Amino acid sequence: MAHAQDIRIARPAFGAWLRESAQTIRAQFAQRRLYRKTLAELQALDNRDLADIGLNRSMIRRVAHEAAYGK
């Protein structure tokens, strides 16, 4: 006697996958925009203004990265 098996892998519909992918891409673009904006604003400050907020020039990229992406 022969046996037949039907094995299916459950996966989300293509439309759901596409929506999730689009949301992820939008979120990544938003993070990148925030990083670039923060970086530009901090770089526009002079050394005295940076010192007033407790930063120096070598810290600008790290602070902008933390602002956009977290630690």
C-alpha positions as CSV (number, residue, x, y, z in Angstrom):
1,M,0.0,0.0,0.0
2,A,1.4,3.4,-1.0
3,H,1.3,6.4,1.3
4,A,1.1,10.0,0.1
5,Q,2.2,12.9,2.2
6,D,1.5,16.6,1.7
7,I,4.1,18.8,3.3
8,R,3.5,22.5,3.1
9,I,5.6,25.3,4.6
10,A,3.5,28.0,6.1
11,R,4.7,31.4,5.0
12,P,3.0,34.8,4.8
13,A,1.3,35.9,1.6
14,F,3.4,37.8,-0.8
15,G,1.4,41.0,-0.2
16,A,2.1,40.8,3.5
17,W,5.8,40.2,3.0
18,L,6.0,43.1,0.6
19,R,4.2,45.5,3.0
20,E,6.6,44.4,5.8
21,S,9.6,44.9,3.6
22,A,8.5,48.3,2.6
23,Q,7.9,49.3,6.2
24,T,11.4,48.1,7.1
25,I,13.0,50.1,4.3
26,R,11.0,53.2,5.2
27,A,12.2,52.9,8.8
28,Q,15.8,52.4,7.7
29,F,15.6,55.5,5.5
30,A,14.1,57.5,8.4
31,Q,17.0,56.4,10.7
32,R,19.5,57.4,8.1
33,R,17.9,60.8,7.6
34,L,17.9,61.4,11.4
35,Y,21.6,60.4,11.5
36,R,22.6,62.8,8.7
37,K,20.5,65.6,10.1
38,T,21.9,65.2,13.6
39,L,25.4,65.0,12.1
40,A,25.0,68.1,10.0
41,E,23.6,70.1,12.9
42,L,26.4,69.1,15.3
43,Q,29.1,69.8,12.7
44,A,27.6,73.3,12.2
45,L,28.3,74.2,15.8
46,D,31.5,75.9,16.7
47,N,33.8,74.4,19.3
48,R,32.5,76.6,22.1
49,D,28.9,75.6,21.5
50,L,29.9,72.0,21.5
51,A,31.8,72.4,24.7
52,D,28.6,74.0,26.2
53,I,26.7,70.8,25.6
54,G,29.6,68.6,26.8
55,L,30.9,67.4,23.4
56,N,34.0,67.8,21.3
57,R,34.5,67.3,17.6
58,S,35.7,63.7,17.9
59,M,32.4,62.7,19.5
60,I,30.0,64.0,16.9
61,R,29.7,60.9,14.7
62,R,29.1,58.6,17.7
63,V,26.5,60.9,19.2
64,A,24.7,61.1,15.9
65,H,24.8,57.4,15.5
66,E,23.4,56.8,19.0
67,A,20.6,59.4,18.3
68,A,19.5,57.6,15.1
69,Y,20.2,53.9,15.9
70,G,20.5,53.6,19.6
71,K,23.4,52.1,21.4
